[in-house]
Amino acid sequence: MQTPEDVIRFWLDEVGPTGWYAGGEELDAKVRDRFGDLWAEAHAGGLHKWLTDPRGTLAYLLVTDQFPRNMFRNDPRAFATDGMARAAAKHAIAMEFDLRIPEPAREFFYMPLMHSEMISDQDRCVRLIMISMRESGPDKLLHARAHREVIRHYGRFPHRNAALSRENSAEEEKYLSEGGYMRFVEQLRAA
């Protein structure tokens, strides 16, 4: 049985900040091979015992929010534990567990809100990053704001539509063909 420390050590030390958002089949396969069973356990309702302290909660959030995006890229399972991650993150923030984890790892308490398709979660994520991620530089805030703009504009993340069998609107088709998310990033960067 893997422990929260196994998860944290892998993500923070082995993968590290330069690899967190780089993606790629090699990392995806490594996450899938090492943590697929753990994700399945969390998906089935297990791992709640991890939610009693900051480090356990951080590991839980990695397993339910970050890892499925690597393990199940372009598959609906990539988003299957988002609700669980969001609930855990909100509870952890209320308990101020996030403030007991140093930057940059603290951002993983806010990522379930950034991944939400609810504007209230997006607004909260932007506020939390503004207040609690001051050492991590303006890039974190830029990306939080860009995610929020996508939700403001479309009410959902169009890049998920194919995986979730959702029809693209004509406006979403145009968005995807003209650079998608990065278009919002560049607009905000230029503003």
Disulfide bonds with the S-S distance in Angstrom:
none
